Amino acid sequence: MPDGSLQNDTRPLIVCFGDSLTAGYGTEAGQSYPDYLQTDLDKKGYAYRVVNAGISGNTTKDGVERIASIITMKPALVVVEFGGNDGLRGLRIADTRANLDKIVSTLKESGTKVVLAGITLPPDYGPDYIKQFNETYSLLAAKYRVPVQPFLLKGVFGVDGMMQADRTHATSEGNKIVAQNVLSLIQPLLKKTP
């Protein structure tokens, strides 16, 4: 769709707000999970426009700094996917939680619907850190009563052909599954146009 016609596109927006997992790092243009989510929504007759607001390398702190730009878009729904880079850098879980809390609460206050996509860490980060890290998503989901997908890469991580060689990012095929994971999370919040 040429950019000019986007101004006339009145479909409500779904903004996929996150880091490299959302951006589609390491895949060709059009192969990120938000791209496949758009295709899935179109096939199922949901008239929404998906916007990919993923930036590789972003931490939850970067997410907090970008909230205003997301709210300006007036999205109907935001898929929040942050935390992986915080965890991989060994940042304090209290800081990650505070930042994610700020992202979710600020988006909710703006009147948009929010869903949370979680991630986990490699086992070498130690069981205590990983447990606390993983709990971040379920705690926030309960606090703000938002749907959560505890592990965005469910059915993708550790499956042949679904992950890139870095064992962190999904391949194009993997992103198709990620899109289905996200679709099942957001579908109860969507309206079909009559």
ZAMARGU-4260 file (C-alpha; in steps of 0.2 Angstrom, whole numbers, plus 5000, padded with zeros to 4 digits):
<rodrens>
0) 5000/5000/5000 | 5008/5017/4995 | 5011/5029/5010 | 5000/5042/5002 | 4984/5031/5004
5) 4988/5028/5023 | 4981/5045/5026 | 4964/5039/5020 | 4966/5022/5029 | 4953/5024/5043
10) 4955/5007/5050 | 4958/5007/5069 | 4977/5004/5073 | 4985/4989/5082 | 5003/4995/5087
15) 5016/4982/5090 | 5027/4991/5102 | 5044/4983/5106 | 5061/4978/5102 | 5070/4968/5089
20) 5058/4953/5091 | 5044/4965/5085 | 5055/4974/5073 | 5059/4958/5064 | 5078/4958/5066
25) 5087/4948/5054 | 5073/4944/5042 | 5068/4952/5025 | 5056/4967/5024 | 5038/4961/5026
30) 5043/4946/5037 | 5041/4952/5054 | 5028/4946/5066 | 5017/4962/5064 | 5018/4959/5045
35) 5011/4942/5047 | 4998/4948/5060 | 4991/4960/5047 | 4990/4945/5034 | 4981/4934/5047
40) 4969/4948/5052 | 4965/4952/5034 | 4961/4933/5031 | 4950/4932/5046 | 4940/4948/5041
45) 4946/4960/5055 | 4948/4977/5048 | 4963/4984/5058 | 4979/4991/5052 | 4995/4984/5061
50) 5009/4996/5064 | 5027/4990/5068 | 5034/5001/5081 | 5048/4989/5085 | 5066/4995/5087
55) 5081/4983/5089 | 5091/4985/5105 | 5077/4994/5114 | 5076/4992/5133 | 5060/4995/5144
60) 5068/5012/5147 | 5068/5016/5129 | 5050/5010/5128 | 5045/5023/5142 | 5054/5036/5132
65) 5044/5032/5116 | 5026/5030/5124 | 5021/5048/5119 | 5024/5044/5101 | 5013/5028/5102
70) 4999/5037/5111 | 4999/5051/5097 | 4994/5037/5085 | 4978/5034/5095 | 4979/5015/5093
75) 4964/5004/5097 | 4976/4991/5104 | 4995/4990/5109 | 5005/4974/5110 | 5019/4978/5122
80) 5034/4967/5120 | 5049/4973/5130 | 5061/4966/5143 | 5072/4954/5133 | 5087/4967/5131
85) 5085/4972/5150 | 5087/4954/5154 | 5101/4950/5142 | 5111/4965/5150 | 5107/4959/5167
90) 5098/4975/5172 | 5090/4976/5189 | 5073/4967/5188 | 5065/4981/5199 | 5070/4994/5186
95) 5063/4983/5172 | 5047/4981/5181 | 5045/4999/5185 | 5048/5004/5167 | 5035/4990/5160
100) 5023/4996/5174 | 5025/5014/5167 | 5022/5008/5149 | 5007/4998/5153 | 4999/5011/5165
105) 5002/5026/5153 | 4995/5017/5138 | 4979/5011/5148 | 4976/5028/5155 | 4976/5035/5137
110) 4961/5024/5134 | 4969/5011/5122 | 4968/4992/5125 | 4984/4984/5130 | 4991/4966/5129
115) 5008/4960/5136 | 5020/4949/5127 | 5033/4941/5138 | 5050/4933/5135 | 5062/4923/5145
120) 5081/4921/5146 | 5094/4908/5142 | 5097/4896/5157 | 5114/4903/5160 | 5107/4918/5169
125) 5103/4907/5184 | 5086/4901/5190 | 5083/4915/5203 | 5085/4929/5191 | 5075/4920/5177
130) 5061/4916/5189 | 5059/4934/5194 | 5061/4940/5177 | 5047/4929/5170 | 5036/4934/5185
135) 5037/4952/5179 | 5024/4949/5165 | 5011/4939/5175 | 5012/4951/5190 | 5009/4966/5178
140) 4995/4957/5168 | 4986/4953/5185 | 4989/4971/5191 | 4982/4980/5176 | 4970/4965/5171
145) 4978/4964/5153 | 4980/4948/5143 | 4997/4941/5143 | 5007/4929/5132 | 5020/4923/5145
150) 5032/4918/5131 | 5031/4927/5114 | 5042/4913/5105 | 5030/4899/5111 | 5031/4885/5098
155) 5046/4894/5090 | 5060/4893/5102 | 5071/4877/5100 | 5061/4872/5085 | 5071/4868/5069
160) 5070/4882/5056 | 5060/4893/5067 | 5075/4902/5075 | 5090/4911/5068 | 5108/4906/5071
165) 5109/4918/5086 | 5096/4908/5095 | 5087/4924/5100 | 5077/4930/5085 | 5064/4921/5075
170) 5066/4917/5057 | 5053/4922/5044 | 5044/4905/5047 | 5045/4908/5066 | 5038/4925/5065
175) 5022/4917/5056 | 5020/4907/5072 | 5023/4922/5083 | 5010/4931/5074 | 4997/4917/5078
180) 5002/4918/5096 | 4999/4936/5096 | 4983/4934/5086 | 4976/4922/5099 | 4980/4934/5113
185) 4972/4949/5105 | 4957/4941/5096 | 4945/4942/5111 | 4948/4961/5111 | 4944/4964/5092
190) 4928/4968/5083 | 4923/4962/5066 | 4916/4975/5055 | 4898/4972/5050
</rodrens>
